Amino acid sequence: MTPQAGEVKAGLLWKQEHLSPLPIPTGQPASDVLGMIWRKNDIFLDIGSLSLSGGWVTLYSMSLIFAGGILLALFQGIFLAAILIGLISGVMMGFLWQGYIKAYRRPLMPPLRFHRQRREVRIVTPEGEEWTVPWERVHAIAPSATMIGQFGAAKMGGLLLWFPYKDQIDEPFHMNKEGWAIMVSPGPGIAAMRQWECIRSFMEIGPEAVPEPTHVRDESLRDIFVEEFHKARQHHGLLLTLLWDVGIGQILFNPMGYHWLHKKKFAVIPDLTSSESIAWSQSLPPEQWAKRSPELEAAIAEREKDLEAAATAKLASSSEPVDL
């Protein structure tokens, strides 16, 4: 039986939350956590499958932690510990940085294009194969797992988008069925839902419900730093800006390094260029716009009713008087 939105499968240390089909509201706001939105207009939404920010913050911060551990051991004269930390961190971080660099150097894939008037998705593979998938046949899954290590438990997760192959559009879905998929890592649970809501809200509500596309900044690093400094000073004040945005934040996350990588990688964002995709991407007269299926219409109405009831109950509980 094909899993439906709202179904949750869980094990000891893992969980899978099905978000679509049918693409009903998650109850979370649309938030482009990973900066996946490349283009947006009244007709279509382009989604990219590569994000540099999450990996950069994680790897850079982990590298600093290991470097701090090595320096601490050296200052305390524990040279064996410094050597062991250096070897372990060198192997692990070297492997992770190698994967990050490999992904960075790989050419950008063509975007996934979601056409809200047709209620279809256009898929173009790096090999040039193209086909369209009905919107209500898209499977969105938010898998998560709890990793247990010597420093405690950490929850990891992402967002999986699965599409049937062009000759299998009408075949039933099951968890082991082959298809075309992308996996991104905005985080588990709520973070994955918010990233998915960017797509769902565009298709079911409109472009006004979705954040603007990721801005590729064409300024120099100096101009970016000055602009961000002035923004932070207006928002946080001079002292906190100097302490965090210029000091600790720069050391921990090196945002200038990320801005440089992002500027170089996304200087030219790929587009769909075949005559078939260009024709498919055009606007339709309003009378030709595709409609929701009756099943989705009913599911959305029921979900919105449940969300409204939950919000009303929460508001009532928060306004109840407390006995002293």
N, C-alpha and C positions, 0 to 999 in steps of 0.2 A: 504494500500500500504506500502511495506517495506521501511523504511527510508534508504537513501543512504548517503555515505560519502559526506560531504560538506553541507548537509542540517542542518539548524539551526531553532530550535523552541524556542520561547521566550515569556515570560509573563512580568508582571509588575516588579517583583524582581527576576526572574529566567530565565535561559537559558539552552538549551540542544544542544550541538554541536555533530553531528554524524561524527565519524572518520572512521567507517567501518561498513558494506561493502559498496562498494568495498574499500580495503585498499590502497588508493592513498596517495601520499606524503602530509604531512601537511605543509611543508615549514619550519619546525623547526628542529634543530639538535637533534640527539638522545642523551638524557642525563638521566642517571639513578638517578633521583632526590631522590628516596626513597631507593636506594640500593636493588632493587627487583631481580636483576640478581644473581642467585645462581650458575649456571653452564653455560658454553658456549664452544662449540667446532664447528667443521665444519659441524656437523650433526644436533644437536639440541640445543635449548636454554631453560634452566629451570628458571621459574619465581616463586618467592615466594609471598605469599599474606600478609606477615606480615612485617611491618617496625616499628622500635622503635624510630628512630631519630626525626621525626616530632612531635610525641606526647611528647617525652622527652623535647625537646626545648620549646614547647608551655606550658606544665604543669609546668615545673621548673621555667620558666620566670614569668608565672602568679602567682605562689606561692610567688616568691620574691617580686613582685609588691604589693601583698596584705600584705605581712609581712612588707614591707617598709611603707605602709599606716598605719599599726597598730603602728609601732615604732614612726612615725611622730606624730600621734595623742597623743601617750603617752608623748613624749618629750614636746609637747605643752600643756599638762595637760588636753586634751579633752578626758576624760576617757570614756564617753558615746559613742563617735564616735569610739574609739578603740574597745569597746565591740561589737558595731554593725558591724564594719568591720570584726572583728574576727568571729562573728557568721555567717555572710553571706558568707565570704570566706571559712570558715570551712565546711559549708554544700556543697557549690558548688565545691570546690577543692577536698573535700573528695569523692564526687560522681565521679568526673573525674579521680582522682587517683585510685579509686577502679576499674573503667573500664580498666584503663591502666594495673594495676597489674593483673587483671583477664585475659586480653589478653596475658600478658607476661607469665603467668603460664600455659596457654593452650598449649597442644602439637602442634608442628609445623605440618601444613597440608602438604601432598605430593605436590610437585611442579607441576605447569602447564608446560608441555613439548611441545615445538613448533619444529616440525621436518620439516626443510626447504626442504629436498629432497622429502619427501612425500607430503609436503604442507598440513599437518594435525596437529591437536593439540590433545594430549593425556590428558584426564582428569581422575584423580583417587580421589575419595571422601574419607574422613576420615573413612567411613564405609567399604571401599574396593571395591566399585563399579567402573568399568572402562569402558570407551568408547572413541572413537575418533570422532573429528569434523573436517570437511573440513575447511581449512584456510579461504576460502572466505565466510564461513557461520558465522564467528566470528563477533559479533557486539561490537564495541567500542564506548562509549558515554562519553562525557565530560560535566557532569552537573555542574552548578554553581548557586549560590543564593546570594543575597545581604541581609545581616542581619543589621537591623537598631536598634541601642540602644542609651543609654544616652550619649555615647562617640562618636557617629557618625555612619557611615556606614562601614561595613567590608564585603568584598567579599570572599566567601568560595566555594570550589569546589573539584572535584576529577575525577577519571577515573573509569568507569564501564565497565567491560568485561563480556559479556553475551554469553552463549553457549546453543544451544538446547540440550534437553535430547536425549539419544541414539535412542529412538523410535520415535523421532519427527524431525529428521535431515532435512527432505525435506518439513516440514510444513512452511507456510509463517509466518513471524515475525510481531508482533504488540506490542505496548508499554505495554500492560497488559498481554502479554503472559508469562506463567511460563517457567523458564529455570534455568540452573545452572550459577551462577554469582559470581564474586568477585568485591569488591569495595575498592579502595585505595585512599589515599588523598595526592597527590603530590601538590595540589593547583589548582586553576581554570585556564581555558584558556590555555595559552602558556605552563605552567608547565605540565598540563595533556597531551598536545600534545607531549612534549618532552619525557615524560615517555612512551607514546604509540609508539613513533618513535623507541625506543629501540627494540620493538617487530617487528614492521613493517619493519624496515631497515634490521633486521636479516633475515626475511623471503624473502624479495624482493631484497636485495642487497648482503648480506653475513655477516659473523661474523666480518669482518674487519671494518664494519660500526657501530659497537656497542661497548659501553664501556666494560671493563673487569669486571668479576664478583666481587661482594663485598668480600673484603679480611677480613677473620676472624683472627685477630691478636692474636698470641699465647704468646706474651711477657707479662711480669708483667706490672702493672700500672706504676711502676717507669720507666721501660724501654720505655714504650709508651710515657710517659711525656718527657723523655730526647730526644727521637727521634723527637717528634713533636717540642720541643723547638729549636733543632738545625735547623730543616727545616724552622721554622718561623724566626729565626735569620738570616739565609741566604737570606730569601725572603724579610723581612721587616726591618732588622736591630735590634740591641740589645735593643735600647730604646723602640721602638714600641712593640717589643716582650714582654718586661717586663711589659709594660703598659697594653697591651691588652691580649696576650696569657697567661701570668702568673697572671695578675691582674683582670681587668674588665671582660674579656671574661670568665675566670674561675668562677667568682662570678655569672655572668648572666646566663651561660648555663651549667656549670659543665660538661665539655666534658669527664673528667676522670670517672665520674659516668656513663655516657653513654657507654664509652668503656668497663667498667666492665660488665654492663648489656648485651651488645652485645656479648661479649666474652662468657659469661655463656649461653646465649640463643642459639647462633648459633655454639656452639662447635661441634655439630653433626647435619649436614644438611640432612634431609631425602631424599631418592632416590626412584625411582620406582623399585620395587623388584619382581613383578610377572613375570612369564615366558612369558606371552603375551606381557607385556610392554617392557621387555628386548629384545625380538625378534623384536618388532615394532621399537625400538630405534636404530637398527643396520643401518649401511650405505648401500646405494643401488648403483648398478652400474650406471654410468652417463646416460646410455641409458634408464634407468627405472625411472629417476627423473620426477616428476610431473611438468606440465607446467601451466603457467597462463591461465586463461580463456580468450577468445577473448575480452569479455566485460571489464575485468580488464586491459588487454593490451592497449585497446583504451582509457580507463579512465586515466591510468597513463601517456600515451603520451600527452593527452590533458592537464592534470594537470601540467606536466613538462613544457609544452609550456606556460601556463599561468604564472607559477612562473618565467620563464625566461623573459617573457615580463614585469612582474612587477619589476624584478631586473634591467632590462635595463632602464625602465622609472625612477626608483629611482636614478640610477647612472646619468642619463641625467639631472634630476632636481637638483641634488647636484652639478653638474659641471657648471650650468648656471651662467654667470657673474651677479653680483649684481650692480645695478645702485646706485651711491653715490650722 
